[in-house]
Amino acid sequence: MKLPLTVACWDYDRTRALFDGRIGIEGCDPNYLPLPVEETFFRALRSSEFDVAELSLSSYTMLRSRGKSPYTAIPVFLSRMFRHSAIYVRRDRGITAPRDLIGKTLGVPEFQLTAPVWVRGILEDEYGVRSSDIHWRTGGVEEPGRHEKVAMQNNAGIDIQPIPSDATLNQWLVEGRIDGIVAPRAPSAFINGHPDIVRLFPDFRATEKFYYAKTGIFPIMHVVGIHNELVERHPWLAASVFKAFTLAKNHAQRELSELAALKTTLPWLASEYEETVAVLGKDFWRYGVPGNEAVLNAFLRYHHTQGLSERLMTIDELFAPSTTAQFVI
């Protein structure tokens, strides 16, 4: 009898072959829930609703460092994204370069979100701007009342305060109460073309390509977690889930290179794919630990120095042991 699994993650191209049944999870009968990432994170971390779930790398690392995570991660990185594009500032505050952020006040939906962890780490490593050089205000970008998904203690000497529960960061940005926002999603003021709201890095693509050439880091945002009880009860499960997600991702990458007829609704997909391979290499969305050591170690260092991890974690502590190395033929 196959093991029933409830799997919650977003409907990415790299998960589609799982959702439509082209690729199965060995020994399992999965029920897939294509949920937006915010909903999956909230439900997984607040009430452990799912057997397998997409997780914020930062939230997971916080809980794992405390020995309180209900999930054990596998090195499946469903979301990766360069984050220089995630910094939005007011044009009238004299902010034209990263060091102009020193002494300024920036909003973040949650201080512990993975995207701001990367932004703060990059600002310090690449531009000498420490997290403590900036005043941080937390709250919902578009809807009021957002709070940290995982309770945190501020032990790093950083000014972090919530905005009032009836306010939004987008509202405060437009009114000039904050100087900018760091967020995975662009604030509506920017989307709607507010003349005073701009990206800190207007040509973010060139900046991010330079960053990768210098560091070799393609930031990781999300991992996949399996409920601890299932990992303990079924020692084979983590490897089976890892294998299935990897096969689905490989299938999606092969489809990107299919040029007889474009399966993705982008007219210049061929040139985009070729440039991506030229810059990042053929396996540009690599799963697994091998080849991802630099990006994982950088994140763990940022997470700890920003006061989010109880201690400096190691890569081996993050993932199910059966998934940190793969067999070869």
BAKESE-520876 format. One record per residue (C-alpha): residue number from 1; residue in three letters; y, x, z. Coordinates in steps of 0.02 Angstrom, whole numbers, always signed. Each point is the difference from the previous one (the first is absolute). Layout:
N
+-----+-----+--------+--------+--------+
:   i :  aa :      y :      x :      z :
+-----+-----+--------+--------+--------+
: NUM : ALA :      Y :      X :      Z :
...
+-----+-----+--------+--------+--------+
END
This chain:
329
+-----+-----+--------+--------+--------+
:   i :  aa :      y :      x :      z :
+-----+-----+--------+--------+--------+
:   1 : MET :     +0 :     +0 :     +0 :
:   2 : LYS :   +170 :    +67 :    -48 :
:   3 : LEU :   +136 :    +27 :   +130 :
:   4 : PRO :   +141 :   -129 :    -16 :
:   5 : LEU :   +172 :    +81 :     +0 :
:   6 : THR :   +175 :    -73 :     +0 :
:   7 : VAL :   +113 :   +123 :    -93 :
:   8 : ALA :   +189 :    -22 :     +5 :
:   9 : CYS :   +112 :   +102 :   -115 :
:  10 : TRP :   +126 :    -25 :   -138 :
:  11 : ASP :    -52 :    -36 :   -179 :
:  12 : TYR :    +38 :   +171 :    -75 :
:  13 : ASP :    -65 :    +58 :   -169 :
:  14 : ARG :   -102 :   +124 :   +102 :
:  15 : THR :    -86 :   -140 :    +97 :
:  16 : ARG :    -20 :   -126 :   -140 :
:  17 : ALA :   -175 :    +55 :    -49 :
:  18 : LEU :    -53 :    -40 :   +179 :
:  19 : PHE :    +82 :   -171 :     +1 :
:  20 : ASP :    -76 :    -55 :   -165 :
:  21 : GLY :   -173 :    +66 :    +42 :
:  22 : ARG :    -13 :   +138 :   -130 :
:  23 : ILE :    -29 :   +123 :   +143 :
:  24 : GLY :    -94 :    -49 :   +157 :
:  25 : ILE :    -15 :    +75 :   +173 :
:  26 : GLU :   -178 :    +60 :    +21 :
:  27 : GLY :    -95 :   -102 :   +130 :
:  28 : CYS :   +143 :   -123 :    +24 :
:  29 : ASP :    +53 :   -176 :    -47 :
:  30 : PRO :   +191 :    +15 :     +1 :
:  31 : ASN :   +127 :   -140 :    +11 :
:  32 : TYR :   +166 :    +66 :    -64 :
:  33 : LEU :   +168 :    -66 :    +61 :
:  34 : PRO :   +142 :    +56 :   -115 :
:  35 : LEU :   +139 :     -1 :   +130 :
:  36 : PRO :   +173 :    +79 :     -6 :
:  37 : VAL :     +1 :   +162 :    +99 :
:  38 : GLU :   +117 :    -63 :   +136 :
:  39 : GLU :   -115 :   -147 :    +38 :
:  40 : THR :   -156 :   +109 :     +0 :
:  41 : PHE :    +80 :   +127 :   +117 :
:  42 : PHE :    +61 :   -133 :   +121 :
:  43 : ARG :   -164 :    -95 :    +10 :
:  44 : ALA :   -110 :   +155 :     +6 :
:  45 : LEU :    +97 :    +89 :   +137 :
:  46 : ARG :    +46 :   -152 :   +106 :
:  47 : SER :   -169 :    -88 :     +1 :
:  48 : SER :   -126 :   +109 :    -96 :
:  49 : GLU :    -41 :   -145 :   -116 :
:  50 : PHE :    -85 :    +97 :   -140 :
:  51 : ASP :   -156 :   +107 :    -16 :
:  52 : VAL :    +87 :   +116 :   -125 :
:  53 : ALA :   +189 :     +5 :    -17 :
:  54 : GLU :   +141 :    +94 :    -83 :
:  55 : LEU :   +100 :    +84 :   +138 :
:  56 : SER :   +167 :    +86 :    +20 :
:  57 : LEU :    -37 :   +185 :    +20 :
:  58 : SER :   +134 :    +13 :   +134 :
:  59 : SER :    -55 :   -150 :   +103 :
:  60 : TYR :   -181 :    +55 :    -11 :
:  61 : THR :    +43 :   +178 :    +53 :
:  62 : MET :   +101 :    -64 :   +149 :
:  63 : LEU :   -146 :   -104 :    +63 :
:  64 : ARG :   -129 :   +133 :    -40 :
:  65 : SER :    +97 :   +131 :    +99 :
:  66 : ARG :    -10 :   -118 :   +151 :
:  67 : GLY :   -185 :    -37 :    -25 :
:  68 : LYS :    +46 :   -183 :    -27 :
:  69 : SER :    -27 :    -31 :   -186 :
:  70 : PRO :   -121 :   -143 :    -37 :
:  71 : TYR :    -36 :    +82 :   -167 :
:  72 : THR :    -67 :   +167 :    -62 :
:  73 : ALA :    +81 :    +56 :   -161 :
:  74 : ILE :    -79 :    +66 :   -157 :
:  75 : PRO :   +102 :   +114 :   -117 :
:  76 : VAL :    +38 :   -136 :   -127 :
:  77 : PHE :   +187 :     +7 :    -33 :
:  78 : LEU :    +41 :   -168 :    -77 :
:  79 : SER :   +186 :    +33 :     +4 :
:  80 : ARG :    +85 :   +165 :    -42 :
:  81 : MET :   +182 :    +15 :    -44 :
:  82 : PHE :   +139 :   +127 :     -3 :
:  83 : ARG :   +135 :    -62 :   +117 :
:  84 : HIS :   +164 :    +82 :    -52 :
:  85 : SER :    +37 :   -167 :    -84 :
:  86 : ALA :    -11 :    -93 :   +167 :
:  87 : ILE :   +170 :    +57 :    +68 :
:  88 : TYR :   +144 :   -120 :    -33 :
:  89 : VAL :   +177 :    +39 :    +58 :
:  90 : ARG :   +175 :    -69 :     -5 :
:  91 : ARG :   +102 :    +86 :   -134 :
:  92 : ASP :   +159 :     -9 :   +105 :
:  93 : ARG :    -68 :   +105 :   +145 :
:  94 : GLY :    +12 :   +167 :    -90 :
:  95 : ILE :   -189 :    +20 :    -12 :
:  96 : THR :    -40 :    +95 :   -158 :
:  97 : ALA :   -129 :   +125 :    +65 :
:  98 : PRO :   -133 :     -2 :   +137 :
:  99 : ARG :   +102 :   +101 :   +124 :
: 100 : ASP :   +133 :   -135 :     -7 :
: 101 : LEU :   -122 :   -109 :    +98 :
: 102 : ILE :    +28 :   +103 :   +157 :
: 103 : GLY :    +85 :   -111 :   +129 :
: 104 : LYS :    -24 :   -156 :   -106 :
: 105 : THR :    -90 :   -162 :    +47 :
: 106 : LEU :   -148 :    -55 :   -106 :
: 107 : GLY :   -105 :   -156 :    +10 :
: 108 : VAL :   -191 :     -3 :    -11 :
: 109 : PRO :   -112 :   -155 :     +6 :
: 110 : GLU :   -107 :    +90 :   +130 :
: 111 : PHE :    +23 :   +178 :    +59 :
: 112 : GLN :   -187 :    +32 :    -13 :
: 113 : LEU :    -20 :    -59 :   -181 :
: 114 : THR :    -85 :   +131 :   -108 :
: 115 : ALA :   +138 :     +9 :   -131 :
: 116 : PRO :   +138 :    +45 :   +126 :
: 117 : VAL :   -117 :   +127 :    +81 :
: 118 : TRP :     -9 :    +89 :   -168 :
: 119 : VAL :   +187 :    -17 :    -31 :
: 120 : ARG :    +43 :    +76 :   +169 :
: 121 : GLY :   -124 :   +140 :    -25 :
: 122 : ILE :    +66 :    +40 :   -173 :
: 123 : LEU :   +180 :     -4 :    +60 :
: 124 : GLU :    -41 :   +128 :   +135 :
: 125 : ASP :   -114 :   +114 :   -101 :
: 126 : GLU :    +99 :     +0 :   -162 :
: 127 : TYR :   +180 :    -28 :    +56 :
: 128 : GLY :    +12 :    +50 :   +184 :
: 129 : VAL :    +42 :   -177 :    +61 :
: 130 : ARG :    -97 :    -38 :   +159 :
: 131 : SER :    -53 :   -174 :    +52 :
: 132 : SER :   +109 :    +18 :   +155 :
: 133 : ASP :   +152 :    +35 :   -110 :
: 134 : ILE :     +0 :   -182 :    -54 :
: 135 : HIS :    +21 :   -162 :    +98 :
: 136 : TRP :   -140 :   -124 :    -42 :
: 137 : ARG :    +12 :   -189 :     +8 :
: 138 : THR :   -156 :   -108 :    -21 :
: 139 : GLY :    -21 :   -179 :    -59 :
: 140 : GLY :    -49 :   -109 :   -146 :
: 141 : VAL :    +79 :    +49 :   -165 :
: 142 : GLU :    +13 :   -177 :    -67 :
: 143 : GLU :    -65 :   -109 :   +142 :
: 144 : PRO :    +51 :    +15 :   +184 :
: 145 : GLY :   -116 :    +32 :   +145 :
: 146 : ARG :   -111 :   +141 :    -64 :
: 147 : HIS :    -77 :   +112 :   +133 :
: 148 : GLU :   -110 :   +154 :     +3 :
: 149 : LYS :   -180 :    -48 :    -42 :
: 150 : VAL :    -61 :   +131 :   +122 :
: 151 : ALA :    +92 :    +25 :   +164 :
: 152 : MET :    +77 :   +172 :    +10 :
: 153 : GLN :    +84 :   +108 :   +129 :
: 154 : ASN :   +150 :   +104 :    -52 :
: 155 : ASN :    -40 :   +172 :    +69 :
: 156 : ALA :    +83 :   +106 :   -134 :
: 157 : GLY :   +182 :    -16 :    +51 :
: 158 : ILE :    +44 :   -108 :   -150 :
: 159 : ASP :   +126 :   -142 :     +5 :
: 160 : ILE :   -102 :   -155 :    -47 :
: 161 : GLN :    +65 :   -174 :    +39 :
: 162 : PRO :    -41 :   -174 :    -68 :
: 163 : ILE :   +135 :   -106 :    -79 :
: 164 : PRO :    +25 :   -176 :    +71 :
: 165 : SER :   -146 :   -117 :    -33 :
: 166 : ASP :   +109 :   -116 :   -105 :
: 167 : ALA :    +63 :   +137 :   -117 :
: 168 : THR :    -72 :    +91 :   -151 :
: 169 : LEU :    +20 :   +177 :    -59 :
: 170 : ASN :    +58 :    -57 :   -171 :
: 171 : GLN :   +137 :   -103 :    +83 :
: 172 : TRP :    +53 :   +148 :   +106 :
: 173 : LEU :     +1 :   +114 :   -152 :
: 174 : VAL :   +112 :   -118 :    -98 :
: 175 : GLU :   +116 :    -21 :   +150 :
: 176 : GLY :     +9 :   +188 :    +26 :
: 177 : ARG :    -78 :     -1 :   +173 :
: 178 : ILE :   -125 :   +130 :    -58 :
: 179 : ASP :    +22 :   +137 :   -129 :
: 180 : GLY :   -166 :    -21 :    -90 :
: 181 : ILE :   -179 :    -60 :     +1 :
: 182 : VAL :   -166 :    +90 :    -16 :
: 183 : ALA :   -133 :   -125 :    -53 :
: 184 : PRO :   -151 :    -20 :   -115 :
: 185 : ARG :    +82 :   -149 :    -84 :
: 186 : ALA :   +176 :     +8 :    -68 :
: 187 : PRO :   +125 :   -108 :    +96 :
: 188 : SER :    +60 :   -153 :    -95 :
: 189 : ALA :   +179 :    +67 :     +0 :
: 190 : PHE :    -59 :   +144 :   -109 :
: 191 : ILE :   -110 :   -110 :   -109 :
: 192 : ASN :   +144 :   -120 :    -29 :
: 193 : GLY :   +117 :   +141 :    -52 :
: 194 : HIS :   +117 :    +12 :   +150 :
: 195 : PRO :   +129 :   +129 :    -58 :
: 196 : ASP :     +0 :    +97 :   +164 :
: 197 : ILE :   -190 :    +15 :    +23 :
: 198 : VAL :    -83 :   +144 :    -93 :
: 199 : ARG :   -150 :   +115 :    +13 :
: 200 : LEU :    +28 :   +168 :    +83 :
: 201 : PHE :    -98 :    +78 :   -142 :
: 202 : PRO :    +53 :    -94 :   -159 :
: 203 : ASP :   -116 :   +105 :   -110 :
: 204 : PHE :   -142 :    -14 :   +124 :
: 205 : ARG :   -134 :    +32 :   -130 :
: 206 : ALA :    +66 :   +175 :    -37 :
: 207 : THR :    +22 :    +34 :   +186 :
: 208 : GLU :   -177 :    -57 :    +39 :
: 209 : LYS :    -75 :   +104 :   -142 :
: 210 : PHE :    +90 :   +154 :    +67 :
: 211 : TYR :    -63 :    -40 :   +175 :
: 212 : TYR :   -179 :    -11 :    -61 :
: 213 : ALA :    +15 :   +163 :   -100 :
: 214 : LYS :    +62 :    +85 :   +158 :
: 215 : THR :   -117 :    -75 :   +130 :
: 216 : GLY :   -151 :    -71 :    -93 :
: 217 : ILE :    +20 :   -157 :   +108 :
: 218 : PHE :    -23 :   -176 :    -69 :
: 219 : PRO :    +32 :   -104 :   +157 :
: 220 : ILE :   -137 :   -115 :    +67 :
: 221 : MET :    +52 :   -170 :    +67 :
: 222 : HIS :   -158 :   -102 :    +34 :
: 223 : VAL :   -182 :    +30 :    +45 :
: 224 : VAL :   -150 :   -116 :    +11 :
: 225 : GLY :    -75 :    -36 :   +171 :
: 226 : ILE :   -171 :    -66 :    +49 :
: 227 : HIS :    -23 :    -89 :   +165 :
: 228 : ASN :    -66 :   +122 :   +131 :
: 229 : GLU :   -146 :   -111 :    +49 :
: 230 : LEU :    -63 :     -3 :   -179 :
: 231 : VAL :    +16 :   +188 :    -21 :
: 232 : GLU :   -101 :    +27 :   +158 :
: 233 : ARG :   -131 :   -131 :    -41 :
: 234 : HIS :    -24 :    +50 :   -183 :
: 235 : PRO :    +15 :   +189 :    -24 :
: 236 : TRP :    -15 :    -18 :   -190 :
: 237 : LEU :   +143 :   -123 :    -18 :
: 238 : ALA :   +151 :   +117 :     -4 :
: 239 : ALA :    -73 :   +103 :   -141 :
: 240 : SER :    -45 :   -156 :    -99 :
: 241 : VAL :   +175 :    -74 :    +15 :
: 242 : PHE :    +79 :   +167 :    -43 :
: 243 : LYS :   -110 :    +17 :   -154 :
: 244 : ALA :    +42 :   -174 :    -64 :
: 245 : PHE :   +189 :    +21 :    +20 :
: 246 : THR :     -9 :   +169 :    -85 :
: 247 : LEU :    -96 :    -70 :   -148 :
: 248 : ALA :   +126 :   -142 :    -17 :
: 249 : LYS :   +146 :   +122 :     +2 :
: 250 : ASN :    -83 :   +112 :   -129 :
: 251 : HIS :    -28 :   -152 :   -111 :
: 252 : ALA :   +185 :    -46 :    +12 :
: 253 : GLN :    +54 :   +176 :    -46 :
: 254 : ARG :   -113 :     +0 :   -153 :
: 255 : GLU :    +78 :   -164 :    -56 :
: 256 : LEU :   +174 :    +77 :    +10 :
: 257 : SER :    -53 :   +128 :   -131 :
: 258 : GLU :    -68 :   -134 :   -118 :
: 259 : LEU :   +121 :     -5 :   -146 :
: 260 : ALA :    -89 :   -103 :   -134 :
: 261 : ALA :    +88 :   -151 :    +75 :
: 262 : LEU :   +112 :     +6 :   +152 :
: 263 : LYS :    -82 :    -88 :   +148 :
: 264 : THR :   +155 :    +26 :   +108 :
: 265 : THR :   +161 :    -87 :    -46 :
: 266 : LEU :   +104 :   +156 :    -27 :
: 267 : PRO :    +50 :    +52 :   -176 :
: 268 : TRP :     +4 :   +188 :    +33 :
: 269 : LEU :   -153 :     +8 :   +110 :
: 270 : ALA :    -74 :   +142 :   -104 :
: 271 : SER :   +147 :   +117 :    +30 :
: 272 : GLU :    +11 :    -50 :   +183 :
: 273 : TYR :   -184 :    +38 :    +26 :
: 274 : GLU :    +10 :   +166 :    -91 :
: 275 : GLU :   +153 :    +55 :   +100 :
: 276 : THR :    -82 :    -50 :   +164 :
: 277 : VAL :   -155 :   +102 :    -41 :
: 278 : ALA :   +108 :   +148 :    -53 :
: 279 : VAL :    +95 :     -2 :   +166 :
: 280 : LEU :   -133 :    -57 :   +126 :
: 281 : GLY :   -164 :    +45 :    -85 :
: 282 : LYS :   -138 :   -110 :    -71 :
: 283 : ASP :    -60 :    -64 :   +170 :
: 284 : PHE :   +177 :    -45 :    +51 :
: 285 : TRP :    -54 :   -138 :   +121 :
: 286 : ARG :   -132 :    +99 :    +92 :
: 287 : TYR :   -103 :    -81 :   +137 :
: 288 : GLY :    -96 :   +100 :   +130 :
: 289 : VAL :    +54 :   +144 :   +110 :
: 290 : PRO :    -31 :   +148 :   -119 :
: 291 : GLY :   +161 :    +28 :    -98 :
: 292 : ASN :   +102 :   -108 :   +119 :
: 293 : GLU :     +8 :   +119 :   +148 :
: 294 : ALA :   +182 :    +50 :    -29 :
: 295 : VAL :    +65 :   -178 :     -9 :
: 296 : LEU :   -101 :    -58 :   +151 :
: 297 : ASN :    +50 :   +149 :   +108 :
: 298 : ALA :   +184 :    -24 :    -45 :
: 299 : PHE :     -8 :   -183 :    +49 :
: 300 : LEU :    -88 :    +36 :   +165 :
: 301 : ARG :   +131 :   +131 :    +43 :
: 302 : TYR :   +143 :   -120 :    -41 :
: 303 : HIS :    -81 :   -140 :    +97 :
: 304 : HIS :    -18 :   +105 :   +157 :
: 305 : THR :   +172 :    +82 :     -4 :
: 306 : GLN :    +80 :   -172 :    -22 :
: 307 : GLY :    -82 :    -56 :   +162 :
: 308 : LEU :   -123 :   -122 :    -80 :
: 309 : SER :   -165 :    +87 :    +38 :
: 310 : GLU :    -53 :    +30 :   +178 :
: 311 : ARG :    -55 :   +173 :    -57 :
: 312 : LEU :    -12 :    +99 :   -161 :
: 313 : MET :   -151 :    -75 :    -87 :
: 314 : THR :   -118 :    +92 :   -116 :
: 315 : ILE :    -67 :    -65 :   -166 :
: 316 : ASP :   -178 :     -9 :    +67 :
: 317 : GLU :    +58 :   -117 :   +139 :
: 318 : LEU :    +66 :   -127 :   -125 :
: 319 : PHE :   -152 :    -37 :   -105 :
: 320 : ALA :   -182 :    -51 :    +13 :
: 321 : PRO :    -98 :   +165 :     -6 :
: 322 : SER :   -114 :    -60 :   -140 :
: 323 : THR :   +151 :    -16 :   -117 :
: 324 : THR :    +89 :   +166 :    +26 :
: 325 : ALA :   -114 :    +93 :   -123 :
: 326 : GLN :    -89 :    -65 :   -154 :
: 327 : PHE :   -163 :    +47 :    -83 :
: 328 : VAL :     +0 :    +88 :   -168 :
: 329 : ILE :   -132 :    +17 :   -134 :
+-----+-----+--------+--------+--------+
END
